[in-house]
Amino acid sequence: MESALKEYLNSLKGKRTAVIGLGVSNMPLVERLLDAGVSVLACDKRRREEFGGIIERLESRGLETALGPDYLDHLDGVKVIFRTPGLRPDVPQIAKAVAEGARLTSEMEAFLSLCPCRIIAVTGSDGKTTTTTIIAGMLRAAGYRTFVGGNIGNPLLCQVDEIRPDDMVVLELSSFQLLTMRQSASIAVVTNLAPNHLDVHKDMEEYVSAKRNIFAYQDACDQLVLNADNEITSGFAREARGRVTLFSRKKTLERGVYLKDGMILYCGRPILHGEDILLPGAHNLENYMAAIAVVEDLVPDEVIRSFARTFGGVPHRIELVRELDGVRYYNDSIASSPSRTIAGLRSFQQKVILIAGGYDKHIPYDALGPEVVEHVQALLLTGDTAEKIKAAVLAAPGYERGKPDMEDCADLRQAVERARALAQPGDVVIMSPASASFDRFKNFEERGNAFKDLVNALK
């Protein structure tokens, strides 16, 4: 019997297929399409020389390429387009191709249509990577063969033939991936929603609408897990077609997961004490509550507790880099929005030295100002958003001159050097930028690794 993936790839034969963006998820897709004898046009805004010989190797196998600034101007006659998540689907060249009959899809959308097992999908403005990792870790600890993909892990379309019906798949899905999604996971999680990525989305309404797709196509047998403390996500409950499970850090829920006297309970049953969670911060309590809402029928309580006591977190998320001369240095490079940085600041019982600033995603910083006044002793600013963050602090109620001290730094290196000079034994230094990385770095991982290198180089 022909596998689902082979049948899908065979359906593309004879159809000129474009793959836009030769990144982590799409490069294996290109290879698999070529293996299947599909005619492939690879489009990428990078120039040939930036690929280090990979393009020439693939061209020798029949790949057609469109590289450089006009990479989208060669879609005439294309019948199927695999979109990279960061590219809007309504750019004129794609819109024209779709109007002329091309089918727009993505590696992740194709995977959802072919996956034979239960899919758990997680989205949100903050916490989705950690929540995804916690869910997958608990499932594995309970003995499930578990695959992780989407924004993290491996591209799963090319692995779909390895996945069995009794396996588990856990996906982290971004708003960009969800924007054109027309299929939902059987279990969907929305951790929270706040303004984000408004440099790509038209407005907040479009951003929220994209997130909504994670559950919009569920049916009555499916489950939706929502944050009851977030105004937007709690409102999604009215739209759900399946069973809704709420979680809350602030109120008792008749049915759902909630925090009471430091204990996480599910429908009144104690599951996990907050003190057993190795990860710091109230936001990680919420991440665990979301995960428990997903796995409460799948994973024994003792497995949940054992996992929480030992799981040290995901790199670049309040990651302890080192302690030097009594000062702890934390890498929170994932914090590309004010809400994420606020969560990081609230994770510590003391005022911190904060390094912030970066690429401007055109989101408001008003909410960050009061949190900086309350939680920060010294603020070191760098990058495109430095002035916006400074203005939010100056306008915050309770701000007094010098509380916190604020300094502009030319770059991350100077910020780390100033933090070292200012810090006293017992202090915490955290890089939590409240901004994206693209002004100076390829992504948040590169920024976080640069910070770690600078901190580890301190003498």
C-alpha positions in Angstrom: 0.0 0.0 0.0 1.4 3.4 -1.0 2.3 5.7 2.0 0.4 8.9 2.6 3.5 11.0 1.9 4.3 9.2 -1.3 0.7 9.5 -2.5 0.9 13.2 -1.7 4.2 13.7 -3.6 2.9 11.8 -6.6 -0.1 14.1 -6.7 2.4 17.0 -7.3 4.1 15.3 -10.3 3.5 17.2 -13.5 2.7 20.4 -11.6 5.3 23.2 -11.5 5.8 23.6 -7.7 7.4 26.7 -6.1 9.1 26.6 -2.6 9.5 30.1 -1.3 12.2 30.5 1.3 15.1 28.0 1.6 15.2 27.8 5.4 15.2 25.1 8.0 11.8 23.6 7.2 11.8 24.1 3.4 15.2 22.9 2.4 14.4 19.2 3.4 11.1 19.7 1.5 13.0 20.7 -1.7 15.2 17.6 -1.4 12.1 15.3 -0.9 10.3 16.9 -3.8 13.3 16.4 -6.1 13.6 12.8 -4.9 9.9 12.2 -6.0 10.5 13.7 -9.4 8.5 16.9 -8.9 9.4 20.0 -10.9 10.6 22.5 -8.3 11.3 26.2 -8.5 13.1 27.4 -5.3 12.7 31.1 -4.5 14.8 33.0 -2.0 15.7 36.6 -1.5 19.3 35.6 -0.6 21.9 35.6 -3.4 23.5 32.4 -4.7 26.8 32.9 -3.0 25.2 33.0 0.4 24.3 29.3 0.2 27.8 27.9 0.0 27.4 25.6 -2.9 24.1 24.0 -1.9 22.2 25.6 -4.8 24.6 24.3 -7.4 24.3 20.7 -5.9 20.5 20.9 -6.1 20.5 22.5 -9.6 22.5 19.5 -10.8 19.4 17.4 -9.7 17.0 19.5 -11.8 16.2 22.3 -9.4 15.1 25.6 -10.9 16.0 28.8 -8.9 14.9 32.4 -8.5 17.3 34.1 -6.2 18.0 37.7 -5.1 15.8 40.8 -4.9 13.4 39.7 -7.6 12.9 36.2 -6.3 9.1 36.4 -6.4 8.9 37.6 -10.0 9.1 34.2 -11.6 5.9 32.4 -10.5 4.1 32.3 -13.9 2.8 28.9 -14.6 3.3 27.6 -11.0 0.5 25.4 -9.8 1.5 24.8 -6.1 3.3 27.3 -3.8 4.8 26.3 -0.5 5.1 29.6 1.5 7.7 30.3 4.1 5.9 31.4 7.3 7.4 34.9 7.4 6.1 35.9 4.0 2.7 37.4 3.8 0.3 35.4 1.5 -1.1 38.6 0.0 2.1 40.0 -1.5 1.3 41.0 -5.1 3.3 38.2 -6.9 1.7 35.4 -4.8 -1.8 37.0 -5.0 -1.5 37.1 -8.8 -0.3 33.4 -8.9 -3.2 32.3 -6.7 -5.7 34.3 -8.8 -4.3 32.5 -11.9 -5.0 29.1 -10.3 -2.0 28.3 -8.1 -2.7 26.5 -4.8 -1.0 28.2 -1.7 0.1 25.9 1.1 3.1 25.3 3.4 5.2 22.5 4.8 3.2 22.6 8.1 -0.2 22.7 6.4 0.7 19.7 4.3 1.9 17.9 7.4 -1.4 18.5 9.2 -3.3 17.0 6.3 -1.2 13.8 6.3 -0.4 13.2 10.0 -1.9 9.8 11.2 -1.8 10.5 14.9 -3.2 12.9 17.5 -1.8 16.5 17.2 -1.4 18.9 20.0 -0.7 22.5 18.8 0.4 25.4 21.0 0.3 29.1 20.1 0.3 32.4 22.0 2.3 35.6 22.3 4.5 34.3 25.1 5.3 30.9 26.5 4.5 28.7 23.5 8.0 27.2 23.2 8.3 26.4 26.9 4.7 25.0 27.0 5.3 22.9 23.9 8.5 21.5 25.4 6.8 20.8 28.7 3.9 18.9 27.1 6.3 16.9 24.9 8.6 16.1 27.8 5.7 14.9 30.0 4.4 12.7 27.2 7.8 11.2 26.6 8.2 10.6 30.4 4.9 8.7 30.3 6.1 6.5 27.5 4.6 8.0 24.4 6.6 8.2 21.2 6.5 11.9 20.7 7.4 14.1 17.7 8.0 17.9 18.1 7.8 20.4 15.2 6.5 23.6 13.9 8.5 26.6 15.2 10.8 24.1 17.1 12.1 20.7 16.4 12.4 19.1 13.0 10.4 19.7 9.9 7.9 16.9 10.2 6.4 16.6 6.7 9.4 14.6 5.5 9.1 12.3 8.6 5.3 11.7 8.3 5.8 8.1 7.2 7.7 7.3 10.4 4.7 8.4 12.6 2.3 5.8 13.8 -1.3 6.2 14.8 -0.5 5.7 18.5 2.3 8.3 18.6 1.9 11.9 19.7 2.8 15.1 17.8 3.3 18.4 19.6 3.6 21.5 17.5 4.5 25.1 18.3 2.7 27.3 15.7 3.3 31.0 15.1 0.8 33.5 13.8 2.7 33.5 10.5 2.1 29.7 10.2 -1.5 30.0 11.2 -2.4 32.9 8.9 -3.4 30.6 6.1 -4.1 27.5 8.1 -7.4 25.8 7.3 -7.1 22.7 9.6 -6.9 22.6 13.3 -5.2 20.3 15.8 -7.3 17.9 17.9 -5.9 19.6 21.0 -5.2 23.3 20.7 -3.6 25.6 23.3 -3.5 29.4 23.3 -1.2 30.5 26.2 -2.0 34.3 26.0 -2.3 37.1 23.5 -0.9 40.6 23.5 0.3 42.9 20.7 3.1 41.3 18.7 4.5 41.1 15.2 2.7 44.2 14.1 5.6 44.9 11.8 4.2 42.0 9.6 0.5 41.8 10.5 -1.7 44.6 9.3 -3.1 45.2 12.7 -3.9 43.5 16.0 -7.2 42.2 14.6 -5.3 40.2 11.9 -2.8 38.9 14.4 -5.7 37.6 16.7 -7.5 36.2 13.7 -4.5 34.2 12.7 -4.1 32.8 16.2 -7.8 31.8 16.1 -7.1 29.4 13.3 -5.5 27.0 15.7 -9.0 26.0 16.9 -11.4 27.4 14.2 -11.6 24.1 12.3 -12.0 21.8 15.3 -15.1 19.7 15.8 -17.1 18.5 18.9 -14.6 15.8 19.7 -11.6 18.2 20.0 -10.3 20.2 23.0 -9.3 23.8 23.3 -7.1 25.0 26.2 -7.3 28.7 27.0 -5.9 31.2 29.5 -8.8 32.4 31.6 -6.8 35.4 32.8 -6.2 36.9 29.4 -9.2 38.9 28.0 -8.6 37.9 24.4 -8.0 34.2 25.0 -10.9 33.8 27.5 -13.2 35.2 24.8 -12.3 32.4 22.5 -14.2 30.0 24.7 -17.5 31.3 23.2 -16.3 30.4 19.7 -15.1 26.9 20.5 -16.7 23.9 18.8 -15.2 21.3 21.1 -14.5 20.9 24.8 -12.9 23.9 26.5 -10.5 23.6 29.4 -9.5 26.9 31.1 -6.5 27.6 33.2 -6.0 30.5 35.7 -3.4 31.7 38.0 -5.8 34.3 39.6 -9.1 32.6 40.2 -10.7 29.3 41.2 -12.3 27.4 38.3 -15.2 24.9 38.7 -13.7 22.9 35.9 -10.2 23.5 34.7 -6.7 24.1 36.0 -6.0 26.8 38.6 -3.6 27.9 41.4 -4.7 28.0 45.0 -2.3 28.4 48.0 0.7 27.7 45.8 -0.8 24.4 44.5 -1.9 23.7 40.9 -5.2 21.9 40.9 -7.3 20.3 38.2 -11.0 20.3 38.9 -10.2 20.5 42.6 -7.6 17.7 42.6 -4.1 18.7 43.7 -1.6 18.0 40.9 1.6 19.9 41.4 2.9 22.3 44.0 4.5 25.5 42.6 7.6 25.0 44.7 8.2 21.7 42.9 8.7 23.6 39.6 12.4 24.1 38.9 11.7 27.0 36.4 11.4 30.4 38.1 8.6 32.9 37.5 4.8 33.2 37.6 4.6 32.8 33.9 6.1 29.3 34.2 3.3 28.4 36.6 0.9 29.3 33.7 3.0 27.3 31.2 2.7 24.3 33.5 -1.1 24.8 34.0 -1.6 24.9 30.2 0.4 21.7 29.9 -1.5 20.0 32.7 -4.8 20.9 31.0 -3.5 19.0 27.9 -2.0 15.9 29.6 -4.3 15.3 32.6 -5.9 12.3 30.9 -2.7 11.1 29.4 0.1 11.4 32.0 0.0 10.2 35.7 0.3 12.9 38.3 3.6 11.5 39.7 5.1 11.7 36.2 4.1 15.3 36.0 5.6 16.1 39.4 8.8 14.3 38.6 9.2 16.1 35.3 8.6 19.5 36.9 11.3 18.9 39.5 14.0 18.2 36.9 13.1 20.2 33.8 15.6 23.1 33.6 14.0 25.1 30.7 14.6 25.9 27.1 17.8 27.9 26.0 17.4 31.7 25.7 14.4 31.7 28.1 15.6 33.1 31.4 18.6 30.8 31.0 21.3 31.1 33.7 24.5 31.7 31.8 27.0 31.9 34.7 27.6 33.4 38.2 30.6 35.6 38.4 31.8 37.4 41.6 28.4 36.7 43.1 26.5 38.2 40.1 24.1 36.0 38.2 23.8 36.6 34.4 20.6 35.5 32.6 19.9 35.2 28.9 16.3 35.9 28.0 16.8 36.6 24.3 13.5 35.0 23.4 11.8 38.1 24.9 11.0 39.9 21.7 8.0 41.7 23.1 7.2 43.9 26.2 4.9 41.3 27.7 7.7 38.7 27.5 10.2 41.0 29.3 7.6 41.8 31.9 7.2 38.1 32.7 11.0 37.8 33.0 11.3 40.8 35.3 8.5 39.4 37.6 10.5 36.1 37.9 12.9 37.7 40.4 12.4 38.8 43.9 14.9 41.7 43.6 15.5 44.6 41.3 17.7 43.6 38.4 20.1 45.2 35.9 18.2 45.0 32.6 19.7 45.0 29.1 17.0 45.8 26.6 16.3 47.1 23.1 16.5 45.8 19.5 14.5 45.7 16.3 11.3 47.8 16.2 8.2 45.6 15.5 5.9 48.7 15.9 4.3 47.5 19.1 3.5 49.8 22.1 5.9 49.9 25.1 3.6 51.7 27.5 3.0 48.7 29.7 6.8 48.1 30.1 7.5 51.4 31.7 5.9 50.9 35.1 7.3 47.3 35.3 10.8 48.7 34.7 10.3 51.3 37.4 9.2 48.6 39.9 11.7 45.8 39.0 14.9 47.4 37.5 17.7 49.2 39.3 19.7 50.0 36.1 18.5 49.9 32.5 21.1 49.5 29.7 19.5 50.3 26.3 20.7 49.5 22.8 19.2 49.0 19.4 16.3 50.6 17.4 13.8 50.6 20.2 16.0 52.1 22.9 14.3 55.5 22.7 10.8 54.0 22.8 11.6 52.0 25.9 13.2 55.0 27.6 10.2 57.2 26.8 7.9 54.5 28.3 9.9 54.5 31.5 10.0 58.3 31.8 6.3 58.5 31.4 5.6 55.7 33.9 3.7 56.7 37.1 6.2 56.6 40.0 9.3 57.3 37.9 11.9 59.4 39.8 15.1 60.6 38.2 17.7 57.9 38.5 15.3 55.2 39.6 16.2 53.3 37.5 19.5 54.6 36.1 19.3 54.5 32.3 22.2 54.4 29.9 22.5 54.2 26.2 25.0 51.6 24.9 26.5 51.4 21.4 26.0 47.7 21.2 25.5 44.5 23.2 29.2 44.2 24.0 29.2 47.7 25.7 25.9 46.8 27.5 27.5 43.7 29.0 30.6 45.6 30.0 28.5 48.3 31.7 26.5 45.7 33.5 29.6 44.1 34.8 30.9 47.5 36.1 27.6 48.3 37.8 26.7 44.9 39.3 27.5 44.1 43.0 27.6 40.7 44.6 24.1 39.3 44.9 22.8 41.2 41.8 21.0 39.8 38.8 21.9 40.9 35.2 19.3 39.9 32.6 19.3 40.5 28.8 15.5 40.6 28.1 15.3 42.9 25.0 11.5 43.4 24.7 12.3 43.7 21.0 13.1 41.5 18.0 16.7 40.8 17.0 16.7 41.7 13.4 18.4 45.1 13.7 21.7 43.4 14.4 21.2 39.6 14.5 19.7 36.9 12.3 17.4 35.7 15.0 17.0 35.6 18.8 19.2 32.5 19.1 22.1 34.3 17.5 21.5 37.3 19.8 21.3 35.0 22.8 24.5 33.1 21.9 26.3 36.4 21.4 25.3 37.5 24.9 26.4 34.2 26.4 29.8 34.5 24.6 30.3 38.0 25.9 29.3 37.0 29.5 31.5 33.9 29.5 34.4 35.9 28.3 34.2 38.2 31.3 37.2 37.8 33.6 
